[in-house]
Amino acid sequence: MSIQIPPGDCPWAIRQTQCFDSTTHRFVRRDVEIAGARIRAVLPAGASSLAEGLDGERYLCTPGVVGMAAAGAAPPPFVTTMGWQCARLRDVPPARAGGPRAVALLKFDGRQLEEVNSLLEWSGASGGGRFDGGGAHPVKVLPVLASASLLSATELMEAAKFARAIGTRIGIALCADADEAREFRSRFYCSESALISYLLPQEPHVTVFGAARIDAREAQAFARTLCAVALGVPDAEHLGRRWRQHAPLFTQRRAALFAGANGINGTNGANGTNGTNGTNGTNGTNGTNGTNGRLAPNAGAGQPDYYTDALTRHAAAALGLPDVGTLAPGMRADLCLFERDGADERGGSATFLSLLASRAPAATLVDGRRMHDEARASPVRAPVLAACA
């Protein structure tokens, strides 16, 4: 069934739709009013008086998911925000209308003066670390510092100070493997998690990438800070162990999960290493293979709620987008409409995750406008969120 979005900038409504409430983690029947790029109101079903709109009774309305991949990859059709991994400023993709919201995860080395000056110049010209380029929603830049390249603790502090100066977050990519982690310990006589949590305990504008390898003690250390922590998604066989290790990050709302070009990102999504081996890099531990949605009977009570938050509002916040990830007044109108099947809406977060795992949305909206390339986006060939559906 074709969904027609009203043209122009006049306010319009999705009427009588089953809307996912991120506060209660339930589907509730609502009228969702959209004005321009933002959600104007979420009203009781039938309460909207707007003339323009569409009948949403046949659809489930959910927030869009946040993804991460190397620049140029095609995101899944339910992804409305993408973190693009870029090695240089020239690799930052241009902003364009009709595509997902973009955040450039730019590899950053504070010792390279030319790189620092270029980023400062770009930030000053674009305003707050954003680059417009004529698109509907500008590209936001988030510099990512590799902890393996650190030579002193001062570099970490200066990088955080630099990010604040240009009005953005700072990303810290943890070591990609055990050898790099050992070298880090030999330089600093402590783990990466210990150094970060000691130097930046109250810094809310820090995102730690590639944290799937951390153990329970490190997870506890990060949970006591204000930073966001980007985790890979475990397969069903290792769910219990991974949940025991990382539960504090989910329960303290520090965890962020990102969908990759072929599903959920893996162990070291921000480190820029080769993802073709299925363990590190852009795709990492690929959520499309092997699990086939077997998590549902194994997940403990409440876990789907934490996973849903980590894929939406917490992942958006980790990229510096506080107004993305929930269907609420004042938030960006980034959402998906899935065709409703029977009693779908009764399952709450579990249903939300199963939608992502089993079907493509009938429509995907960014800033209240339909994505132009959704028909060319990666089709759902397998349960792409099998590890958390």
C-alpha positions, 0 to 999 in steps of 0.5 A: 500500500502506497503512503502519500506524505502531504506536500509542502510545509503545512502541518499534517497528521498521522491519524489513529496510528499505533505509536511506540511510546519510549517512556512506557515501551508500549504501542498506544493509539495516537494522532501524531502531528508533524509541522515542518521537520519536527513533531508538533504534538502526540494526541489521543486518537481522533483528537487532531483537527488538522485537515492534511494527513494520512490514515495510520490505522494500518501502521505501527509508527516507531522512531527511526534507528541509528546506524554506523558504517563506513562512508558510502555504505547503504544503510538498512531502510529503517535507519534515519540517522547514520554515523559515517566513519571518515579518515579525513575531512575530504571523506565526510559525505555531503549533506543531502536532502532525502537521505538519513541524518548524517554525523561524520565520525572523523578520525582525529589526532590532536598532534596533527596541527594541520588536521586541528586547524582544518577542523577549527576552520571548518567548524567556524565557517559552518557553525557548531561543527556542522557542514550544510552543503545545501542539504536539508539537514547538515552533517554534524562532525564528531572527532574520534580519537583512537586510544591506541595512539595516545602518548600522554593523558594530557592528549585526552584532556586536550581533545575533550577541551577541543571538542567543547571549543568547537561545540561537539562531542568527542569520541574515543575509540578503544583499542581494537585488539588485545595486543593494542590494549597491552601496549596501552597498559604498558604506557599508562599502567592502567586500562583504557576504561580506568584512565577515561573514567578517572580523567573524564568522570563528569564529562557528558559529551564523551562517547566511547566506541568499540567497547564490546570487549570490556569486562564487567569491572570496566563496564561498572567503571564506565557506568559511574561516568556520564559518558556514552558507551557504544557496544557491539551486539552479542549473538544469542549463544553469548547473550547471558555472558554479555548481559552480565558484563554490560548490564550496568551500562544499559540500566544506567542508560549509558549503552548505545547500539548502532545498526550497520550496513548489513545489520548491527555493528560489531565489536569495534565499529568506530576503529575503522578496521577491516570488517570483512572478517566478521569480528572488527570494523564497520560490520563487526559481529554481523547480526544477520548471521547465525542467530535468526531471532533466537534471542527472544526466548532467552532475553530476560525481563526488561532487556528488550526495553533497554535494547530498544532505547540503546538503538534509538534515543541513546544511540542518537544522544551518543552522536550528539543528537538530543532531539532524535530518537523518540516520538514526542513533541519538539523532537525531530520527525524521524520515524518509520511506518510499518504495516501492522500485522494482527496483534503486533502492537501488544508486544511493546519493545519485543515487537519493535525489535521483531519489526526491525528483524523481519520486515522493511518499513512501508515508509521512512521519514527524516525531518518529516519528509520521506527518504528518497532512497528508501527503495534502494536501501538494503532490503531485509534479507534476514533478521538483521537485528536477530541478536536483539529481537 
